[in-house]
């Protein structure tokens, strides 16, 4: 899993207590769940390298340890995504959950209770099942938007470096090295920045991240994959449980054998945007809006970057008004069949 990106978040004092968890069946399953929700399987995107939910889980755990040096929070961070199905948020679309994108993920406790080895390790580390419930009790790890947390931080950074290739490793490192723990408007801990200049640069990354996830290319991929999964259910090619037990590669094999459009999806290099409804399989819907407005340390207290920077204020105004074309389609895919 080690690569130039993940190494940035290594802490010299990182303890070895998470090592035993990395070999449990619940976590190793995530090595076969890609992070970018189906986008690795089409030429519409060109990620720098494969980044999985397993990689993401370890990075978020490292980040959480860096900011808290708390054993419980670090282990919870490591386990925060173990309920993710194959193709991740694409499966939320199967259930029509375009906005919250929370329908398909199983509860951490549901997975842990089926993993005896995991239960034994948690007991050894003094962590109860109830400690894994309600992630928002750990605001460094999980926080409501537009607050920043480690889960969302990795989402922004790996989107810009690995997925979209819009930012360099040096830019990622600059952001990371400026970060610290601050106090937000609610009097709670929240990660943020020491320098307004670096916070401005991070705001630009947020703009890149949020626009892509609200744009038609990502929406098309998510909708197409979700439709193929639904048809696979209807044809008894796979079950809902298969999404939590099989590898994505196994499911791709099923799609390749049973859906002629899958090859066109894999080889597609462009998406056609239009405001006129096409005859092709297309997408046209609103999705979850993502925005992260970081805190910055100042002599007058910790403040949101929008209170300090006109540049950042414009970025978030742009995000609030962003709208892609009404429809989008791949010319070589007329139907999901």
C-alpha angles and dihedrals in degrees: 000000000000115000138144092279100048092045090065090072098050113123118212089222095044107143124230096232094102094056095085092054092055091073098049118114092241094059101034088056087068090065085077096048112084119220098226099065101242096326092112090068100062134059089231083092132036110197116192091237142338112293117183138191086255091058091045091050092054093046092050090049090051091048092048092050091048092057100036111020083210118141097207095048091047093052092046088051090052090053099040095105103037091111093060115123125217110288088019113213092017086076091057085063089057086065094043092251100143097146111042096025092202104112103094103042114099120224116267090235092053091058097040093053089061094051111076094184091053091049091052093051092048091050090050090052093047095246119143126208090248088060088067094056124093104017091201088077082076102057094178087062102032129022135157116258132293087033118091125240136163095263091053092040093060088045091058096041099046091044091057097042108030107021106034098018091217097131135046129239088249091057091050091050092049091056093046096049093052095055127110141158115273138172119255133209091278093055091251131126117265132166116247144138139294094207128051089210093058091043088055090053090050089051088058089053090050089053091054092046098045096045092052093050091048093043129099099250095061091039091052093051092048094048095044093050091046091052092050089050091050092050089048089056091049092050092046090241092131142357133229089254090057088068088066099040108034130068120253088239090060091052092047087056090055091049093049092052097045109031121058091195092062093078090053089050091051094050099039113122101177141039121212115224122202143155091219117082109250129212091239127088100281143167130237118161144104120258140191112306114224125200133157120189108188129217120239129203113240136167088254094052137279112318139175114262090239088067091054107035130051088195092059092043088058091049093056092044087053091050092049091055098038115128127168122209117295094248138025133181146164109245094220095054114073095160138008095249 
